[in-house]
Amino acid sequence: MLCENCNVNEATVHFTEIRNGVQTEHHLCSECAAKLEVPGYMENYGNEFPFVRLLTGLLAAGGMAAVQRDTAMQHICCPGCGMSFEEFTRIGKFGCAECYDVFGPLIDDNMKCIHGSNVHRGKIYKEDSSGKDSENNQKQSESGELSFEQQLGKLQMNLREAVELENFEEAAHFRDEIKALKEGNNKDA
Amino acid sequence: MLRWFEENGKNSDVVISGRVRLARNINGFHFSLKLTNEDAEIMDAEILTKLKGLKAFEQYHIFQFKDLDDCQKTAMKERHVISDFLLKRDTAAGLVSEDENISIMLNEEDHIRIQAFVSGMDIDKAYELANDIDDTIGGVLDYCYDEKYGYLTTCPSNVGTGMRASYMLHLPALTGSGRIAGLAAEVGRFGLVLKSLGIDQNNYGDIYQITNQYTLGKSEKEILDNLTNITEQIVEQERTLRKQYISRKRLSAQDTVYRAYGVLRYARKVSLGDGMLLLSQFRLGLSEKLVKPSSDIDVSIYQLMIGIQPANLQMMSANEMTEEEIDIARSQFIRDNIPLIQ
């Protein structure tokens, strides 16, 4: 049997993984087992937190099941760096800033699982300009228009729905709108 | 100018140091996962050009991996100037403050990693140092930042503040009484991770690191306060256990410390594992005043623990040493640097 990760070497590490009650069988070669930090296998199990494994586990339980049901999810791809949804769920890391627009809405719930929250509450970058922004946004809200955050939230929700319903053309459209909205906001700032 | 590991700070009987690390990426380049070595070189050069002209970095030393050999890089890692991750990179560069308390790594898992160390229990100071550097760099480079997710990082486990704050702790009594596993589970409930610093989990001088797990949804201050509050409790637990043990078995405790000192002072070959264990016992003896040093000079034992690491010993020799020669050099280094006792 070949290793499920590299598909090159013979699989020598076999284990059953249970995450969120979902049981899956895995077969890896020793190199990939070490690289993927399979618990109990890694003798030098050290510096990284188990978060990445947790995330990929969460995605595997939810996202990848969908991939297996229908390969349509595999078409989602980051226009910035070319990272595919399949690659993202396997590695659990982002390839560029744009990946957050593409995959962020899909893993919003997982972010909550990992951090207990999905919204940044720490230091604000370039505080002065974003301060002005929120004032502007406030004014816009008063005049009946949606603020930047509201627009963004709405678009992200639409994107997520479209992806879940597998309307990928629509999803791509929302993704581009999100990008345009963000760029517009940065220019204003 | 003393380095963080050359002096003893607040609560130094238990807390060796505090460290804050900030992860940042800049617009215009893919994240490390999708960044080619060629692009990484271009990025490093661009960042260095922008930063080295700044007044804040006038006194900083610039390093580039292409100019360093493996031993020099490993020695930097042993002194905590660079991370394990950076050490494994083909292309990397950075800036280090003169006292090595602050370093900026380029092309780590994220484009920029800023880290600041302080001695003892003063994480707020470490954050202040790192935050100042962050403001300076953020002023000349364009960070990847999102209204919702904050500072964008390669790994979702770092997103938001991009901050990891940690204390390095010396916990011989908690280790000796077999309470580390329970403690690690307990601090996990408060969003913290406690782990041994060594590769061989039992053999690294009872030194541990406690770090925040969550980076998103909490402010920097909340994260730092939580870390310090829980660490204060660990410090109290460690102190109570030390006192209990010493009050019950003072002579045995003293015997262990004198034996450790004897070997450290007179052995002609010392392995890394033995050196770490014996220095840990001696450090405990000094902290708990089981032995009295001859001079009033406050020596940091952690400084010796760094000094006996293989690459740092190798750096002091002109020729490449065998393992046995390193053990001999290690015993010599300890003899030259260990404080004498009365």
Interface residues (C-beta under 8 A of the other chain):
Chain A: N44 G46 N47 F49 F51 V52 L55 G80 C81 G82 M83 I91 G92 K93 F94 G95 C96 A97 C99 Y100 G104 I107 N110 M111 I114 H115 G116 S117 N118 V119 H120 R121 G122 K123 Y125 K126 S130 F148 E149 L152
Chain B: N25 N27 H30 F31 L33 K34 D84 F85 N131 D134 G138 Y143 C144 Y145 D146 E147 K148 Y149 G150 Y151 L152 T153 T154 C155 P156 S157 V159 G160 T161 M163 G191 V193 K195 I199 Q213 Y214 T215 L216 G217 K218 S219 E220 I223
